[in-house]
Amino acid sequence: MQAEARKKLDRLNAVPNSDMFNRTVMLRDQLGSFGGGMVMSPVTWEYGRHIHIGEGVFINFECVFLDGADVRIGNGSVIAPRVQFLTAGHPIDPEERALRDEAGRIVGGNAINRPITIGENVWIGANVLIMGGVSIGDGSTIGAGSVVTRDVPGGVVAAGNPCRVIRTIASKDNVKRSRAA
C-alpha cells in the first residue's frame, strides 16, 4: 500500500505547481478527500488515503504527512512550509514498543497512530510539528516552530515547545479593520 502511494506521490511531485488542473485530478485520486485549493510540491505522505482536505485550503511546500491515522484539515486553512503532521507515535515502555516474531526476537517496533484534526480557517506557521491525537480549533493561529502535543481551542494564538495558548484573537487583530479605524 505504501509502495503504490509512493509511486503516485512521485508522479504528483513531478507535475508543476502551476498545472492546477492535473494536480487537482491527482490529489482527488490519492487523498481520502480533497475539496480544492492548493498543495505545493514537494509534499510527502505515507498513504494519502487518510488525508482529508477541505475547500480552499493552501498547503505550502515540503509538508510531511505520516498518515497512519486520519489527518483532517478544515476549509480555508493555511499551512506554511515544512509543517509535519505526525499521527504515528510509539509506546514509551520498551517491551511494549518491541515488535517480536514468534520466536520472541525483536523484528521492529510497534506504532500507535492517532488522528489529527485541524479546524476551519486555521493558520499554521512554518516548521510546526503536530503530534497524533491533537485537534486545533477553528480560527486559531499556531506560531512558527511550535510543537503541538495537546489540543488547541478555537480562536487563539498558540506557540512554543510545547505549544501553549498565548492569547485570544481579538478584533484588533483584523488588519483591514485596524487600518480603517
C-alpha positions as CSV (number, residue, x, y, z in Angstrom):
1,M,0.0,0.0,0.0
2,Q,2.8,2.5,0.9
3,A,4.8,1.5,-2.2
4,E,1.8,2.3,-4.5
5,A,1.2,5.5,-2.7
6,R,4.8,6.5,-3.1
7,K,4.7,5.9,-6.9
8,K,1.6,8.1,-7.2
9,L,3.1,10.7,-5.0
10,D,6.3,10.8,-7.1
11,R,4.1,11.5,-10.1
12,L,2.3,14.3,-8.3
13,N,5.6,15.9,-7.2
14,A,6.8,15.8,-10.8
15,V,3.8,17.9,-12.0
16,P,4.5,21.7,-11.9
17,N,2.6,23.5,-9.2
18,S,1.2,25.8,-11.9
19,D,-0.7,22.9,-13.5
20,M,-3.6,23.1,-11.1
21,F,-6.0,21.0,-13.2
22,N,-3.8,17.9,-13.4
23,R,-2.7,18.3,-9.8
24,T,-6.3,18.5,-8.6
25,V,-7.2,15.3,-10.5
26,M,-4.2,13.5,-9.0
27,L,-4.9,14.8,-5.5
28,R,-8.6,13.6,-5.7
29,D,-7.2,10.2,-6.7
30,Q,-4.6,9.9,-4.0
31,L,-6.2,11.5,-0.9
32,G,-9.1,10.4,1.2
33,S,-10.9,13.6,0.1
34,F,-9.8,16.9,-1.5
35,G,-12.2,19.8,-1.5
36,G,-10.0,22.0,-3.6
37,G,-7.2,24.5,-3.0
38,M,-3.5,24.1,-3.5
39,V,-1.0,21.5,-2.2
40,M,2.5,22.7,-3.2
41,S,5.2,20.2,-4.2
42,P,7.3,18.7,-2.9
43,V,5.0,17.1,-0.4
44,T,5.4,13.7,1.4
45,W,2.9,11.3,2.8
46,E,2.8,7.6,3.7
47,Y,-0.6,6.6,2.3
48,G,-2.5,9.7,1.2
49,R,-5.9,8.0,1.7
50,H,-6.1,9.0,5.3
51,I,-5.7,12.7,4.4
52,H,-8.9,14.8,4.1
53,I,-8.5,18.4,2.9
54,G,-11.5,20.8,2.9
55,E,-12.3,23.6,0.4
56,G,-10.0,26.5,-0.2
57,V,-7.0,25.0,1.7
58,F,-3.5,26.1,0.9
59,I,-0.6,23.8,1.9
60,N,2.9,25.2,1.1
61,F,5.9,23.1,0.1
62,E,7.8,20.4,2.0
63,C,5.0,19.4,4.3
64,V,5.0,15.9,5.7
65,F,2.0,13.7,6.5
66,L,2.7,10.5,8.4
67,D,-0.9,9.4,7.9
68,G,-1.3,6.0,9.6
69,A,-4.5,7.6,11.0
70,D,-6.7,10.4,9.6
71,V,-5.4,13.9,9.1
72,R,-8.3,16.3,8.6
73,I,-7.8,19.9,7.5
74,G,-10.8,22.2,7.6
75,N,-12.0,24.6,4.9
76,G,-9.9,27.8,4.4
77,S,-6.9,26.7,6.5
78,V,-3.4,27.8,5.5
79,I,-0.4,25.6,6.2
80,A,3.1,27.2,5.9
81,P,6.2,25.4,4.6
82,R,7.7,22.4,6.3
83,V,4.8,21.6,8.6
84,Q,4.7,18.0,9.8
85,F,1.6,16.0,10.7
86,L,2.8,13.0,12.7
87,T,0.0,10.6,13.5
88,A,2.5,7.9,14.4
89,G,3.9,7.5,17.9
90,H,5.5,4.7,19.8
91,P,4.8,3.2,23.3
92,I,7.2,4.5,26.0
93,D,7.6,1.1,27.6
94,P,10.4,-0.7,25.7
95,E,8.8,-4.1,26.0
96,E,5.5,-2.8,24.6
97,R,7.4,-0.9,21.9
98,A,9.3,-4.0,20.7
99,L,7.6,-5.9,17.8
100,R,8.6,-9.6,18.2
101,D,8.3,-12.6,15.9
102,E,7.0,-16.0,17.1
103,A,10.4,-16.9,18.5
104,G,10.5,-13.7,20.6
105,R,13.1,-11.9,18.5
106,I,12.7,-8.1,18.0
107,V,11.9,-7.5,14.4
108,G,10.7,-3.9,14.6
109,G,8.7,-1.5,16.6
110,N,5.0,-1.1,17.4
111,A,3.4,2.2,16.4
112,I,0.4,3.9,17.8
113,N,-1.4,6.0,15.2
114,R,-3.8,8.7,16.4
115,P,-5.8,11.2,14.2
116,I,-5.1,14.9,13.8
117,T,-7.9,17.4,13.2
118,I,-7.3,21.0,12.0
119,G,-10.4,23.2,12.2
120,E,-11.6,25.7,9.6
121,N,-9.7,28.9,8.9
122,V,-6.6,27.8,10.9
123,W,-3.2,29.3,10.1
124,I,-0.2,27.0,10.9
125,G,3.2,28.7,10.8
126,A,6.4,27.3,9.2
127,N,8.2,24.3,10.7
128,V,5.4,23.3,13.1
129,L,5.2,19.7,14.3
130,I,1.7,18.4,15.1
131,M,1.6,15.2,17.0
132,G,-1.1,12.4,16.8
133,G,-4.2,12.8,18.8
134,V,-4.2,16.6,18.5
135,S,-7.1,18.9,17.5
136,I,-6.7,22.6,16.6
137,G,-9.9,24.6,16.9
138,D,-11.5,26.9,14.2
139,G,-9.8,30.2,13.6
140,S,-6.6,29.6,15.6
141,T,-3.1,30.6,14.7
142,I,-0.1,28.4,15.5
143,G,3.2,30.2,15.6
144,A,6.2,29.1,13.6
145,G,8.4,26.3,15.1
146,S,5.8,25.2,17.6
147,V,5.5,21.6,18.7
148,V,1.8,20.8,19.2
149,T,1.3,17.9,21.7
150,R,-2.1,18.9,23.1
151,D,-5.4,20.2,21.8
152,V,-5.6,23.9,21.0
153,P,-9.0,25.6,21.3
154,G,-10.5,27.8,18.6
155,G,-9.9,31.5,18.3
156,V,-6.5,31.7,19.9
157,V,-2.8,32.3,19.1
158,A,-0.7,29.5,20.4
159,A,3.1,28.9,20.1
160,G,6.1,27.3,21.6
161,N,7.6,24.0,22.5
162,P,5.4,22.6,23.9
163,C,2.8,24.7,22.2
164,R,0.6,26.7,24.6
165,V,-2.1,29.4,24.2
166,I,-0.6,32.9,24.2
167,R,-3.8,34.9,23.9
168,T,-7.3,35.1,22.4
169,I,-7.6,36.5,18.9
170,A,-9.3,39.9,19.2
171,S,-10.9,42.4,16.7
172,K,-7.7,44.5,16.9
173,D,-6.0,41.6,15.1
174,N,-8.1,42.3,11.9
175,V,-5.6,44.2,9.8
176,K,-8.2,45.6,7.5
177,R,-10.4,46.9,10.3
178,S,-7.4,48.3,12.2
179,R,-6.3,50.4,9.2
180,A,-9.8,51.8,8.7
181,A,-10.1,53.0,12.3
